[in-house]
Amino acid sequence: MALGKSGDRIRSFMGNNCYLKYGASPAWAQVGHLNRWKLHPTLGTKTIPLADDTSMAKPGERKVEIELDLAQTHPEEVALLDALLASPKIEFWGAAGTIGTSKVEVYAPECTLSYDGDLNSPSSDNMKINIVLTLVPQAAIVGGVGGSILPTATTQGAAVAFVGFNEFFAKWVTAAA
């Protein structure tokens, strides 16, 4: 695949629009203003020792996390952490910005909260609440995601065609109307 060079593909930031679905009667709720959010896939390696005292590295454990840095701080944001801790399943949808005139979105059908209690208050910046979600691998995300299961903020209609596929999350690009 030849990617080529295109100035239209250079982005300086991702979207500031994320939603979570959680709780006993789940409904999509906007997370609030974010300083940043990061989709962080990790491919670990494991070393295989060979008989001649050499070794080789093979792909090992795969893990995907989404980190959210909330720019807003209020008792409601702190209560969000308690609600996420009590929720057996969390879904994530995020706007990942624009490339040219196309909108990029990310959807994770199942996450768990792996919050370590990091409430950051640097002297030179605003206070931040850091939320880390670990994505749960799915047996299959087949064909597409129906627009009815996504929050209303999505630019997608009835069905979503994937740009790429993995068992942790779906991502797609929607051309501007």
N, C-alpha and C positions, 0 to 999 in steps of 0.2 A: 504494500500500500504506500503510495507516495502522497505525503501530506501537503507538500508545497508550503509557500509562505503567503500569509494573508494578514494584513493589518487589522481586518475586521474581526479576526478570531482572537485578538488580544483583549483580555478582560482584566480590569484592575480590582474587581470585587465581585462577590457572589450576592445573591438576593438577600434582602432583609425581611423576608416573609416566610415564616415557618409555622406549621400547625402540628399539634399532637392530638391523638385520639386515645383516651384512657378512661379508667374508672369503671364503676359497676354498670352504669348505662352510658356507654361511650358516645361522645359527640366530639366533633373537631373543635379545638380551641386554639386560638392564635397565641403563640408563645410571647410575643411582645417585641420591642425593639432589641436588636442584637448588635453587639460589637462585631461579632463574626460567628460563622458556623463552619465546621470542617467535617468533611466525609473522609475517614481515615481507614483505608483497607491495609491490613498487614499480612504479609506472607512470610511466615517463619520458615526456618530451614532446620533440618536435622542432619547430623553428620553420620554417615554410614562408614564404619571402619572396614577395611578390606584386609585379606589375609597377608598381603605383602607390606604391612605397616603403612599403607597409604589410606587415605579416606576421601570421600566425596560428599558434597552437600546435595541433598534432595529437598524438594519443597515439603514443608511440614504443615504445621497448624495454620489455618487461615482465620483471621478475625477482622471484623469491620466494626468501627465505632463512629458515632456522630457526636461531635463536641459542639455545644452551644454556649456562647458567652452572652448572657443576658445583660443588656445595658441598663434595663430598668431594675430598680430595687425598691421593694415595698413589702409589707407583710404578705400580700397576695402572691408575689413571686416566691417567697420562702415557703408559703403554704402549698404552692405547686409541687415543690420537692416532696412534701409529705404525701400528697395525692398520688404522685408518680411511684413512690415507694410502695404504696398500698395497692397499686394496680397490677393485676396479673399479666396484662398485655398492653403494650403501648405501640401505636402506629405513628409514623413520621411522614410528613410531606413538606418539602421545601422548594422554594423558588431559588434556582441556582444562577440567576442572572440572565443576561441576554447576550447572544452572539449575533452580531449584525442586527437583523430584525426578528430573529427567532428566539423564543423563550425556552430555557432549559429548566426541567423540573426533576426532582428525585423523590421516590416513594419507597419507604421501607415498611413492609406489612407487619413486622413484629420486632419489637425492641424490648430490652430490659434496662432499667436504670442502674448504672454502676457509679453512683454519686459518692465521692469521697469527702464531702463536706467542705469543699474549697470555696470560701467566700472571700474574694480578693478586694482589698481596698488600698490601692497604691496612692501615694501622696500626689503624684503628678497626673492622675487620670480619675475617671469615675469608678465607683464601686461596681464590681462584677460578680454575678452568680454564675458559676460554671456547672453545666449539666453534661454528663457523659452518658450516652445511650449505647449499649452493645447490641448489635443487630443479631437476630436469631436466624440461622439458615433455614430456608424453607425447602420442602420436598420438591416443589415446582411452582414457578410463577409462569404460567403457560399463556402464550398468545398475546395477552395484553391486560391492562387494568381498566375496568369499567369506570366511566366518569362518575357514576352514582356513588362509588365508595370513596371518592376524593373530596377534599374540601371545596367549597364554592369558589375559593381563590384560584383554583386551577384554570389554566387557559385551555384545557383539554375538554373536548365534548364527550361523546358517548363511549369511546374506546381509545386506548392509548397503544400505539405501536412502539416497541422498544428500540432504542438506538443500540443498546448492548444488553446482555443478559448475564446474570449470575444469580446464585441462590440467596443472596442477602438483600439486594435492593434492585429497583428498576429505575432507569433514567430515560428520558425522552426529550426530544426537541419538537416544539410546536411552532410552525411558521406563523408569522403575524398575519392577521386577517386583513 
